[in-house]
Amino acid sequence: MRFLSTRGNCPPVSFSQAVATGLAPDGGLYLPEKLPDIVPCLREWEPLSYQELTFAFFRLFATDMEEDTLRSVIFNSYGKFDHEKVAPLIQLGGNLHILELFHGPTLAFKDFALQLLGNLYEEQIRASGKKLNILGATSGDTGAAAIHGLLGKVGVNIFILYPDGRISALQERQMTCTGADNVFPLAIEGSFDDAQNVLKEVFEEESFKLEFGLSAVNSINLARIIAQCVYYIYAWFQLPPGKRDNVEFVVPTGNFGNVLAGWLASRMGLPVAGFKVATNQNDILHRLFRSGRYEIGKLQPSCAPSMDIKVASNFERFIYYSENEDCSRVRQVMNEFKSTGVYNFEDFKKNNFSSSAATDADIEAIIGRVYDEYDYLVDPHTACTFKEIDPRKTSVLLATAHPAKFPEIIQRATGIEPRFDSLELLKKRKIVKYPISPDKEAIQDFIRSRAVADSGALA
């Protein structure tokens, strides 16, 4: 299988090339040349374990990898999850279900993709002999998951940009208290969007990217989206057959990657009635699905910080399909949005999407209500999914982080302080971070000074 850029101005590449490159040379995002049809596979896949299902799904895309290598990478990636099902589906009551995606090593859904991506990078380094420098930006959970996917691996250094003072204390400690020599948490002045913007500027300089073997771990990386498709399929299999015909996945999202993965699975044939985008008070996506107007708003720091995002970078992939895979239209939309901060879609195709938005006050009230009604703790991001639920549908709400990562708001809402042993240990460790301005030259200079030696571009 080959992979194309959403902007259409660079040659198609293999799976391994798309993973190694991250952002396409023309500034676009990679997608499969043609999405596979998984309908004939569903009956065969239903009894598989999570690892086996992931392997079967990835075989459709990673056609340039040896099957034994691919299997080893996948099975190693989910060995550190603390639940035998990896992604268990819990019934809260009636038609309401919650998909727990926080059983990985950093207690967040990002582990599903980034444990795998870290092992893919390790395999590429082994096969090519070329070392890598990984650059990412995070609004909270991506950074911790990316770091723990690459922790101590030989031949790779990882640089993570994050907004200083705008993520939770425990999210920061997961990045800054590892003690690993190949980890560099870069605390920037500004917001996540500032970090994301400068990351793209660095990647757009092709000579620098090639010189330092630079690759991206953000959800712009195709492997992350493919990995996240799997838990939608797995969740659908965990539902009783009689409840599968009218399923709506409700997904807390800021960067659009998580919900995009489910939507792509549905385009491949997974029978899904719809997807609800659940935002916090930074509601660019809610406003888009309500009005067809894509517009940058003022960023409001919230109690669900991983969703404090003004521009959803993965939305470009949705535009590609929404505009009938017309790369010239994608370029037009993205250029106008970049220059004006707004784009009005004349005939916006919702494609089975709806949306909701929750304020900080909503979130705290929801956490308390869910605990009272179901004896179940949810983190502030997952709480957004409870804002609007259609009781006529089989609702699957995605729980994207363990509540112990956000103890202050949980305690205010319920009187309970959630704890997790690995997080308690972090409180005793020294924080090591590197303050830096969100400036392309400053980031490049830092990478030059700390880059793993003998880096090179992967062929």
C-alpha positions in Angstrom: 0.0 0.0 0.0 1.2 3.5 -0.8 0.4 6.8 1.1 -0.3 10.2 -0.4 -0.1 13.7 1.0 -3.4 15.6 1.5 -1.9 18.4 -0.5 -0.8 16.3 -3.4 2.5 18.0 -4.1 4.9 15.1 -3.3 5.4 11.5 -4.5 3.6 8.6 -2.7 5.6 6.7 -0.1 5.5 3.4 1.7 4.2 2.8 5.2 7.7 2.9 6.8 8.5 6.1 4.9 5.3 7.8 6.0 6.0 6.9 9.6 9.6 8.0 9.5 8.7 11.3 7.8 5.7 12.3 9.9 4.7 15.5 8.1 4.8 15.3 4.3 7.4 17.5 2.5 4.6 19.7 1.0 3.2 20.4 4.5 0.4 17.9 4.1 -0.6 14.8 6.1 -0.2 11.3 4.8 -3.3 9.1 4.1 -3.7 5.7 2.4 -3.9 5.9 -1.4 -7.1 3.9 -1.0 -8.8 2.9 2.2 -9.3 -0.9 2.6 -12.7 -2.5 2.9 -12.8 -4.3 6.3 -16.3 -5.6 6.0 -15.2 -9.1 4.8 -12.8 -9.3 7.8 -15.2 -8.5 10.6 -16.5 -12.0 11.2 -12.9 -13.4 11.2 -11.6 -10.6 13.5 -14.3 -10.7 16.2 -12.8 -13.5 18.4 -9.2 -12.0 18.3 -7.4 -10.5 21.3 -6.5 -6.8 21.1 -3.0 -7.6 20.0 -4.1 -10.0 17.4 -6.7 -7.6 16.1 -4.1 -4.8 15.9 -1.8 -7.1 13.9 -4.5 -8.1 11.5 -5.5 -4.5 11.0 -2.0 -3.2 10.4 -1.2 -5.9 7.9 -3.6 -4.0 5.5 -1.3 -0.9 5.7 2.2 -1.9 6.7 2.7 -4.0 3.5 6.4 -3.2 3.4 7.2 -4.8 6.7 7.9 -8.4 7.4 5.0 -10.1 9.1 7.1 -11.5 11.9 8.6 -8.1 12.6 5.3 -6.4 12.6 3.8 -9.0 14.9 6.7 -8.6 17.4 6.4 -4.8 17.4 2.7 -4.9 18.0 2.7 -7.6 20.8 5.6 -5.8 22.6 3.7 -2.5 22.4 0.8 -3.7 24.5 2.7 -5.8 27.0 2.8 -3.0 29.6 -1.0 -2.4 29.8 -2.6 -3.4 33.1 -5.8 -4.9 31.8 -6.1 -8.2 30.0 -8.4 -6.7 27.4 -6.2 -3.7 27.0 -9.3 -1.6 26.1 -12.2 -2.9 28.1 -15.8 -1.7 27.5 -17.7 -1.0 30.7 -21.5 -0.8 30.8 -22.6 2.0 33.1 -26.3 1.3 32.6 -28.8 0.7 29.8 -27.4 1.9 26.5 -24.5 3.8 28.1 -21.0 2.3 27.9 -17.6 3.6 28.5 -14.4 2.5 26.7 -11.5 2.6 29.1 -8.4 3.8 27.2 -6.2 4.6 30.2 -4.7 1.2 31.1 -1.3 1.9 29.4 1.9 3.0 31.2 1.1 6.8 31.2 -2.6 6.2 32.0 -3.9 7.9 28.8 -5.3 6.9 25.4 -2.1 8.2 23.7 -0.3 5.1 24.9 -2.2 3.0 22.3 -0.4 4.8 19.4 2.8 5.9 21.0 3.9 2.6 22.6 3.5 1.2 19.1 5.2 4.2 17.4 8.2 4.0 19.7 8.7 0.3 18.8 8.3 1.1 15.1 11.0 3.7 15.4 13.2 1.3 17.2 12.8 -1.3 14.4 13.5 1.3 11.7 16.7 2.3 13.5 17.7 -1.4 13.7 16.9 -2.0 10.1 18.5 1.1 8.6 21.3 1.8 11.0 20.3 5.5 10.9 19.6 7.3 14.2 16.6 9.5 14.8 15.7 12.7 16.6 12.0 12.9 17.5 10.1 16.2 17.9 6.6 16.5 19.3 4.3 19.1 20.8 1.8 18.3 23.6 -1.1 19.8 25.4 -0.6 17.2 28.1 -0.8 13.5 27.5 0.9 13.1 24.1 4.2 14.2 25.5 4.2 11.7 28.4 3.1 8.8 26.2 5.7 9.7 23.5 8.5 9.9 26.0 7.5 6.6 27.6 7.3 4.9 24.2 11.0 5.9 23.5 12.4 5.9 27.1 16.0 4.8 27.1 15.8 3.4 23.5 19.2 3.3 21.7 19.8 5.6 18.7 16.9 8.1 19.4 16.5 11.3 21.3 13.1 12.9 21.9 12.3 16.6 22.2 8.8 17.5 23.4 7.4 21.1 23.4 4.7 21.9 25.9 3.1 25.1 27.3 4.7 25.8 30.6 2.2 26.1 33.4 -0.8 25.1 31.2 -0.8 21.3 31.8 -1.6 19.4 34.9 1.2 19.0 37.5 1.2 15.2 37.1 1.2 15.4 33.3 4.3 17.6 33.6 6.0 15.2 36.0 5.4 12.3 33.7 7.6 14.1 31.1 10.1 15.8 33.3 10.9 13.2 36.0 12.0 10.2 33.9 15.7 10.5 34.6 16.4 9.3 31.0 19.3 10.8 29.1 17.5 10.8 25.7 14.5 12.8 26.9 14.3 16.6 26.5 11.1 18.3 27.7 11.0 21.9 26.3 8.8 24.2 28.3 7.7 27.1 26.0 6.3 30.5 26.8 2.7 30.4 25.4 0.0 28.0 24.4 -0.1 24.5 22.9 -1.0 26.1 19.5 2.3 28.1 19.7 4.1 24.8 20.3 2.3 23.1 17.4 2.9 26.1 15.0 6.7 26.2 15.7 6.8 22.4 15.3 5.4 22.6 11.8 7.8 25.4 11.0 10.7 23.2 12.0 9.4 20.3 9.9 8.8 22.5 6.9 12.6 23.2 6.6 13.5 20.0 4.7 17.3 20.4 4.9 17.2 20.6 8.7 14.8 17.6 8.9 17.1 15.5 6.7 20.3 16.5 8.5 19.0 15.5 11.9 16.8 12.5 10.9 13.8 14.4 12.4 10.5 12.7 12.8 7.1 13.6 14.4 5.2 11.8 17.1 2.2 14.1 17.0 -1.1 12.9 15.6 0.1 14.2 12.3 2.0 10.9 12.1 0.0 8.4 10.2 0.9 5.4 12.4 -0.9 7.1 15.3 -4.2 7.4 13.5 -4.1 3.8 12.2 -3.3 2.5 15.7 -6.3 4.4 17.2 -8.7 2.9 14.6 -8.3 -0.5 16.3 -9.9 0.3 19.6 -13.1 1.4 17.8 -13.4 -1.9 16.1 -12.5 -3.7 19.4 -15.2 -1.8 21.3 -17.8 -2.6 18.6 -17.0 -6.3 19.0 -17.5 -6.1 22.8 -21.1 -4.9 22.4 -23.8 -7.5 22.3 -24.8 -8.1 18.7 -28.3 -6.6 19.3 -26.7 -3.2 20.3 -24.3 -2.8 17.3 -26.8 -1.4 14.8 -27.2 2.1 16.4 -23.8 2.9 17.9 -22.7 6.5 18.5 -19.1 7.0 19.7 -18.7 10.1 21.9 -15.2 11.3 21.8 -13.4 14.1 23.8 -11.2 15.8 21.3 -9.2 18.9 20.7 -6.8 18.0 17.8 -9.4 15.9 16.0 -7.1 12.8 15.8 -8.9 10.5 18.1 -12.3 10.9 16.6 -10.9 11.0 13.1 -9.5 7.4 13.7 -13.0 6.1 14.5 -14.5 7.9 11.5 -11.9 6.4 9.2 -12.7 2.9 10.6 -16.3 3.6 9.7 -15.3 4.7 6.1 -13.6 1.3 5.9 -16.8 -0.5 6.7 -17.3 -0.6 10.5 -21.0 -0.1 11.0 -21.3 3.1 13.1 -24.4 5.3 13.3 -22.5 8.4 14.2 -19.7 10.3 16.1 -20.1 13.1 18.6 -17.2 15.5 19.0 -17.1 16.5 22.7 -15.1 19.6 23.3 -14.4 21.8 26.4 -14.9 25.5 26.4 -12.3 25.8 23.5 -15.0 24.8 21.1 -13.6 25.5 17.6 -14.8 22.0 16.5 -18.3 22.4 18.1 -18.8 25.7 16.4 -17.7 24.2 13.1 -20.1 21.3 13.2 -22.9 23.6 14.3 -22.3 26.3 11.7 -19.8 25.2 9.0 -17.5 28.0 10.1 -13.9 27.0 11.0 -12.5 29.9 13.0 -9.8 30.4 15.5 -11.1 31.6 18.8 -9.5 33.0 21.9 -7.9 30.3 23.9 -9.3 29.8 27.4 -7.2 27.7 29.8 -9.5 25.0 31.2 -9.7 22.2 33.7 -9.4 19.8 30.7 -6.0 21.1 29.5 -5.3 18.4 26.9 -8.1 19.9 24.8 -7.0 23.5 25.1 -6.3 23.8 21.4 -7.4 26.5 19.0 -6.4 24.7 15.7 -7.1 21.0 15.2 -4.2 19.8 13.1 -5.9 16.6 12.0 -8.8 18.4 10.6 -6.9 18.6 7.3 -7.4 14.8 6.8 -11.1 15.2 7.3 -11.2 18.1 4.7 -9.4 15.8 2.2 -12.3 13.3 2.3 -15.0 15.8 2.8 -13.8 17.6 -0.4 -13.8 14.3 -2.4 -10.1 13.7 -2.1 -9.4 16.9 -4.1 -5.9 18.0 -3.1 -6.2 21.4 -4.8 -9.3 22.1 -2.6 -7.3 21.1 0.5 -4.6 23.5 -0.4 -7.1 26.3 -1.0 -8.8 25.7 2.4 -5.6 25.5 4.4 -4.0 28.5 2.7 -7.1 30.7 3.3 -7.4 29.5 6.9 -3.7 30.1 7.5 -3.9 33.6 6.2 -7.2 34.7 7.7 -7.8 32.4 10.7 -11.2 31.5 9.3 -12.8 29.4 6.6 -16.5 29.2 5.7 -17.6 25.9 4.1 -20.4 26.7 1.7 -21.8 23.2 1.8 -20.4 21.6 4.9 -20.7 17.8 4.9 -21.0 16.6 8.5 -20.5 13.0 7.6 -22.4 11.5 10.6 -20.8 14.0 13.1 -22.5 15.9 15.8 -20.9 17.9 18.7 -21.2 19.3 22.1 -19.2 21.7 24.4 -18.7 21.7 28.1 -17.6 24.6 30.3 -15.4 24.2 33.4 -18.5 24.5 35.5 -20.2 21.8 33.4 -17.2 19.5 33.8 -17.0 19.7 37.5 -20.8 19.1 37.9 -20.7 16.2 35.5 -17.8 14.5 37.4 -19.9 14.7 40.6 -23.1 13.5 38.9 -21.5 10.5 37.2 -20.0 9.5 40.5 -23.3 9.8 42.3 -25.3 7.9 39.6 -22.8 5.2 38.6 -20.2 5.1 41.4 -17.6 5.8 38.6 -14.9 8.4 38.5 -14.2 10.2 35.2 -11.4 12.6 34.4 -12.3 16.1 33.2 -11.8 15.3 29.5 -14.0 12.2 29.7 -16.6 14.3 31.6 -17.1 16.3 28.4 -18.7 13.2 26.7 -21.5 13.2 29.2 -22.8 16.7 28.3 -25.3 15.5 25.7 -26.2 11.8 25.3 -28.9 10.5 23.1 -30.7 7.7 25.1 -32.1 6.2 21.9 -28.6 5.2 20.7 -26.1 2.8 22.0 -23.6 5.3 23.3 -19.9 4.4 23.7 -18.1 7.2 25.6 -14.3 7.2 25.3 -12.5 7.5 28.6 -9.2 9.1 27.6 -7.3 9.5 30.9 -7.2 8.0 34.3 -8.9 10.3 36.9 -5.8 10.1 39.1 -4.0 12.4 36.7 -6.3 15.2 37.7 -6.8 14.8 41.5 -7.7 18.4 42.4 -10.9 18.6 40.4 -11.9 15.1 41.2 -11.6 15.8 44.9 -13.6 19.0 44.6 -16.4 17.3 42.7 -16.6 14.0 44.6 -14.7 14.4 47.9 -12.4 11.6 46.8 -8.7 12.0 45.9 -7.9 9.4 43.3 -4.4 7.9 43.4 -2.2 5.7 41.3 1.1 4.2 42.5 3.2 5.3 39.5 2.0 8.8 39.8 2.7 8.9 43.6 6.3 7.9 42.9 6.8 10.8 40.5 6.0 13.3 43.2 9.3 12.4 44.9 11.5 12.9 41.8 13.4 16.0 40.5 11.8 17.9 37.6 14.2 18.5 34.7 12.9 20.8 32.0 14.4 23.2 29.5 12.6 26.6 29.2 12.6 27.9 25.6 10.8 30.4 23.4 8.4 29.1 20.7 10.8 30.2 18.0 12.0 28.1 15.1 15.7 29.1 15.4 15.7 28.5 19.1 14.2 25.1 18.8 16.6 24.2 16.0 19.7 25.4 18.0 18.6 23.3 21.0 18.1 20.2 18.8 21.6 20.8 17.2 23.2 20.9 20.6 21.5 17.7 21.9 20.8 15.7 18.8 21.8 12.0 18.9 25.0 11.6 16.8 25.2 10.4 13.2 21.5 11.1 12.5 20.2 10.6 9.0 17.1 10.5 7.0 15.4 7.1 6.7 15.1 5.9 3.1 
